[in-house]
Structure formats: structure tokens, C-alpha cells
């Protein structure tokens, strides 16, 4: 049975920052952030900050499904409520360890958040348990918003900040949504363009079929993954890019695809 996450500490007055909303991070658009936190003013405010920065936020009230959801959606970041890492919450501690040991999720940055000001020991405990970062509650919503923005920007790799991606004689321009090979335009469908964009930004890394289906196709976590649909679109994309570039999109049976360097 799922157990809602406990509320932590006193809440922030997020309304104080309403008139100073940040300009969304361009590279955050379309990226999913997994927020493992219970229903509270604090978690609602954190979700609002993340959405104002351009992220899509998936909220879990329990850590029970965190591993399955993270595996399926491959979020850009995972935020976890610090209250669930207390010694009495052994289940959530196991979930954190599983997230950082699973081959599907170990590379996803996991940030522990605290709605209360905490000392050194809780932060050290979170790092020992596998956290990549710890975001402690400051005294104002403005400062907390700035810290969230700094943390999310810190984990954006250089290629995620680029509006133009290249591979050999292939150029993908995100602003104009055009693709050229050797200077000649290549007509791609919207799905093929988004598929190529995703693979290029994860170049050299396995992109799981579940991630492609839930992001490029936009289906929710509960939808069964149609691997055949992904396969057909990858095949069409390879054909349009030509044999030399098409061979760079490698199929890893049972896992997904990788665009080789």
C-alpha cells in the first residue's frame, strides 16, 4: 500500500516571488522532472518554480513507483523529499539505492530537497545514500527559486544548450526545425525530427525505447509501449538520412537505440 510522503518543516511563501518569474531555460523545454514529494504547499511551490523554468513535472506522492517511473520516463532530474531519508523510512532509502544502482537510472541526477533548514548530518546522510546534490531551504522564496534554477542549469550538458546539432555532414537546426545532409534539405516528419533530435543530444548513449515512446510520442506512463511504432519511425529516419548516417543509429535489442559518434 502506498504511503503518502510526510510534509516537512514550515512552508515557503512562494507568492512573494510571483512577480519575478524567471525566463524559462530554453534547454528545459520538454524535459521531464520527477518530483517525489507529498501534497503540501512546499511541493506545490517547488512544482510551480520548475514549471516556470520550462520543465514538465511528474509528481509522485510515494517513492514506491519512483524506480519504475524513472526507468520509463528517463527524467532529466529527480527531486526527492529529504524527510523520506530519515532512518525510519527504510523503503525510500532502498528506492534511492536502487535508482543509483540500476543501469536504467544511475546516471540521472538525484537531488534531495528539504522544506526545513537542516544541519550537516542530514545532508551527509543523503550524500552517503547516493544523492548527487542537496537543496536546503533558504529563508526566502526568491532565493530558493534562484537555487533551483542554478541546480537545474548545472546539470544541463553543453549539447542541451545548443540550437544546432551536427554529425559528420548532418545539421539539425532546432530553431527552424530543418535538417540538411551535405547541404541538401531532408524532409522529416515531426516525429522523425524529434526522434533525431533526441538521439543526437544523447549521442553515444543508449536511449531506451520506453523513453522515446513516452517523450517523442507524448504518451503517459500508463500507456503500453508500442516498440513497433518506434522501430518503424527509426527505419524511416535511417532511410531518409542515407546509408552512411543511417548506420550510425544502432539498434540494441530489448533496450533501445544509440546514435554512434
Buried (B, 14 or more C-beta within 10 A) or exposed (E): EEBEBBBBBEBBEBEEBEEEEBEEBEBBEBBBBBBBBBEBBBBEBBBBBBBBBBBBBBBBBBBBBBBEBBBBBBBBBBBBBBBBBBEEBEEBBEBBEBBBEBEBBEEBBBBBBBBBEBEEEBBEBBEEBBBBBBBBBBEEBBEBBBBBBEBBEEBBEEEBEBEEBEBEEBBBEBEEEBBBBEEEEBEBEEBBBBBBBBBBBBBEEBBBBBBBBBBBBEBEEEEEBEBEBBEEBBEBBBEBBBEEBBEBBEBEEEBBBBBEE
